Amino acid sequence: MCNLYSHTRNVEAMRRLFPKIRNPLINLPSQTGIFPDYQAPIIRNAVDGGEPELAMARWGMPSPAFALEGRKTDPGIANVRNTGSPHWKRWLNAQNRCLVPFTSFSEFSREAGGDIWFALSEARPTAFFAGIWLPQWTSVRKVREGEVTTDLFAFLTTTPNAEVGAIHSTTMPVILTEQGQCETWMAATWAVASYLKRPLLDGSLKIVQHGGKKDGLTNYG
């Protein structure tokens, strides 16, 4: 389960993989360690029907009702695996899908000595997690914060490939590395887009760092 990733490149790096982004309204910071409930960038289909837009949202979709019994807060669900669940089915349409840019992600393994960071290469090029998002959801995420209304996102997971499986044997994020994959995720019916919910080919990822709650490479461009 991925609960830590980084995004350290700019908007133009995203455009090289997914050109259809309208002019962003925000400047993106370099984020070397993104945890659940942090604000992070997503690319979402515009509500007005225009080109997809860049926005900031909070990591963690609403939890199922059964998981909230007896609880006063809902910190959210960071990873979505069971897309057959009625809880998630309502948010799998194209309007609720998004691209989550990342440059590296971490899987924790006590046996391997802590956080193990993966990327497509040592250079950490931009890629995307296949995500879903939800606008203006009202909930109490933290007691001290009280009730808030905010945009939320999470990303899908699947069975791991060889590299991730050697560290974390159950899941890995659904990763999109080609323009056609990104366009399909953002526009196709779920019957078509669901085929993207698969692990990367073995050999597609490299371990780029051992340990640390942030990715040590911070180049931005």
N, C-alpha and C positions, 0 to 999 in steps of 0.2 A: 504494500500500500504506500503510495507516494504522498508524503506529508511535508515535503520540502523541495523547492526548486528555485532556480534563478532565471532572471532575464536581464541581460546586460547590453543589449544592442538596441539600435534606434529604429525608427519607423521605416526608413528606407530598406533596412535589412528584412523587415517583414514584407515589404512590397516586392522584393525579389522572389518571394515564394507565393505571395498572394497580392497581385497588383491592385485588386479592386477595393481599395480603401479610400474613402473620401478624405479630404483634408482634415487632419485631426485637430481637435479643439484644445488639446492638452499637450504639454511637454512631458516626456516620459523620463523618470529617473532611472538610473541603473540600480537594479535590485538584485543583490548577490545572495540573498536568503529570504525566500517568500514562504511563510508558514500559513496554515489554515487560519482563516478570519482576517488575514491581511488584505489590503486593497492591492489589486494587480490589474494589468491591462488585459482586455479581451477585444476581439474583433467580432462584432455582432451585426446581424441584418438590421438595417434601419427601420424604425417603426413607420416612417413616412414612405417606405418603398424605394428609397434612393440607394446609392451605393453603400456597401457595408461600412460601418463606422468604428473607429477606435474609441473605447471608453474604459473607465475604471470601474471595477466591481469588487465585491467582497467574497473571498474564497470560502465556500461552504453553502450548499443548497439546503433547503428545509429538510429536517429529519422526518421520517415516517411517524405517524401518530403513536404507534405502539412504543417507539423508542423514547417518547416524551412523557410517558406515564410516570407520575410522581416527581417530575422535574420542573424546575422554575425557569430554566433557560434552554435554549436550543442553539448550541454553538455551530450547528450545521454539519453536513456530510461533505467531505472533501472529494471522495472518489465514488464513482457510480459504476457498479459492476453488473448488477442484475437488472438489465433493461427490460426484462419481461414483467417486472413488478408494476402493478397499477400505479404505485406512487411515482414512478419515473416515466411511465408511458405518456402521461399528459404533457411532458416537456421534451419529447423527442422530435417534434415537428421542426421544420426548417426555421421557423421564426424564433424558436427557442434554442437553436444551436449556435455555437460560437467557436472561434479559434482562440486558443490560449497560448500566446508566444512564450517560448522558453529557450534557454541556451544550455542548461544542464539540469539534471534532477538527481535527487538522492534517495537511496533505499537504505534503511537501517538494518544492520546485522550485528548482533552482539558477538557472534562467532568471528566475524570478519573485522571486529574492532571499532564498530560505530557506523557513521554515515559513509556510504560509498557513492561517489558522484559519477553519473553517466552523462555522456554527450555524444553527438554524432562523430566528433573528432576532437582533437586537442584544441583546435581553433574555436570550438563552441559556436558553430553556425546556428542561426535561428531555425527552429522548427516549431510545430504547433501540436499541442494536445487537442484532441477532439472533445470539445466541451459543450455544456448546456448552460443556459443562463435564465434568469428570472428578474423582471423589473419590479422595483418598488414593493418588496416584501416586508411586512411588518412583523417583528418578533422581538423577544428579549434574548439577545445573544450572550450578554454578560450582565450579572446582577447590578454591578456598579454603574453600568451604562444605561440601564433601563430600556424601555421600548424604543426601537429604532426602525426606520423605514429605509431600505437600501436595495440596490441591485446586487444580485448574488450570482455566483457561478460555481461549477465543479467540472471535473472532466472524467471521461470514461476510462475504465481499466479492463484488461483482458488477461489471458494467460501469458506468462513471461516467455521471452526468447531465451537463448542459451546464456547470454551475458548476465541479464538480470536474474534469471532463474538460479544461477550459481550463488547469488546473494540473498534473494527473496523468492521463495519457491512458489508463491501463490498468484501474484498479480504483477502487472506493469501498466503504465499509462498507455492509452491508445494514442499513437504518435503519427502525425501526417508530415511527410517529407517532400511531397511533390505538389505542384500547382493544381493538377487535375484532381488529386485527392481532396485538397482544400475546397475547390469549387464544388465537388460532389457533396462534401459534408455540409456546405452552407446552403445548397439549393435543392438537392435531390429528395425524393420521397424517402421515408424511413426504410422501406423495403430495399432500396438501393443503397442508401447511406450506411445501413447496418453492416454491410460487408466490410466496411473499413474497421470494424471492431475486431481487430486481430493483432497479434504481436508483430513487431518488426522482424524481418528476416534475421536469422542468426548471423552474427558478424557485423551488424549495422551500428552497434554501439561500442563505445570505448569507455573504460574506467579512466577518468581524468583527474580524480582526487580521492585520497583516503582521509576521512575525518573532517571535522569542522562543520559548523552550522551555517557557513557561507561558502560560496564558491570563490576560490582565491583569484581566479582570472576575472578582471574587471574591465577589460577593453570595451569601449562603447562605440560601435560604428557598424 
